[in-house]
Amino acid sequence: MRVYHLGALFGIFSQLRKGQQQLEHTRLSFQKMMNDFSTRLDETFTLTAEQRGTIRITAGKLIFEPGRINYMHLHTHVMTDLRQRQNELRLNNIFASLYRERQLAMAVKRICSSVRNGYREMLRDSVIGPSTMTLEDFIYNAASRFGYTDFSSSTSAAMLAHVAILVSD
């Protein structure tokens, strides 16, 4: 009887060992499959409309800052701001992957170029042509177009001086 129990135990242990090996094989297969899915997702990654809108709003707010004198490197400032506020802006899935971050950087460059061009055209049209306007009207229109809402009396005075200098160049 003892030999029978011992044989049964060895049979059970043998089955457990086979089950563990199959489980390990399944786990490795699943891990490979997940890595493949991740690669395929990176290849088909595109920014959502919300993320593009967030980039445009951020670029608009940064381009309209009263102290801004450098417009050509706006995209680097936008990327820095997005990286610092990635959790708040729901961009943490992008900064987790180098490929996605590169895609984001290319989109930020395009959007910042568009925002910068719109600001330049708006400045030009405010002083030349049929749609000229006063400095205060320009500041109001530009602030509403680029989403700048952080006005106080000192900010509006600084903005007035800043735009007056830009227009006079």
Protein Blocks (a to p, Z undefined) as FASTA:
>chain_A
ZZmmmmmmmmmmmmmmmmmmmmmmmmmmmmmmmmmmmmmmmmmgccdfklmmmmmmmmmm
mmmpfklcbfklmmmmmmmmmmmmmmmnopmmmmmpmklmmmmmmmmmmmmmmmmmmmmm
mmmmmmgcjkbccfklmmmmmmmmnopabbcfklmmmmmmmmmmmmmZZ
